[in-house]
Amino acid sequence: MKRIFALTMILLTITSASFAKVRVGIEAGAYINKLKFDKNILGTENRAGFFVGPKIKGSFPLGFGVDAALLYSNRTMSFDTDTEDHSKNLNYITLPVNVRWQLGLDKFAPYIATGPQWDCYIGKDTFTSTDGLKATFEHNMISWNIGVGLMLLDHVQIGFSWNFPITNSGKIESYYDEVSQQVTELVQNKTKLKNKEWTIRVNYYF
């Protein structure tokens, strides 16, 4: 965590010193999650989450730029066994860094952006239910963002992005199998959690 914070500060310092135009703002938005498993043993459904935090962007000539944010993120994972439905709120510190290309002026400017994202999970390592479902969660995740949006009236930016995982967010170790009427231990813990997300984001730059 300390290394990531240091790298973030270095990035912000370089951005402030190097770019002709630097903007600081606030970002907030919502996740639309789809929890995926390596093995098709549990049901899943879409769930929402949110994120908020400070953001900085710098602009190069010809519409190119880079932006970074330091966000508090709250996600809900939902999964069910044959007997129960389960959900768990997961809290993260999220650091997305994107390269951006913007067309037009800030009054009305469409853009595309892409880049890596790091998530640090700040909750409990494991989740255990009464019906034998046991999940463990990774404290560090890497994913990738691809997004589009609009810059409006020089201050407001609205965007949509797709985030897909590079590393796993956790794994299911056991669950209750109604057919065998027992808790099934998964072979070598290979049922991985992968958090694929659509996001809707709004930024206000001062």
Buried (B, 14 or more C-beta within 10 A) or exposed (E): EEEBEEBBEEBBEEBEEEBEEBBEBBBBBBBEBBBBBBEEBBEBEEBEBBBEBEBBBBBBEEEEBBBBBBBEBBBBBBBBBBBBEBEBEBEBBBBBBBEBBBEEEBEEBEBBBBBEBBBBBEEEEEBEBEBBBBBBBBEEBEBBBBBEBBBEEEEBBEBBBBBBBEEBBBBBBBBBBEEEEEBBEBEEEEBBBBBBBBBBBBBEBE
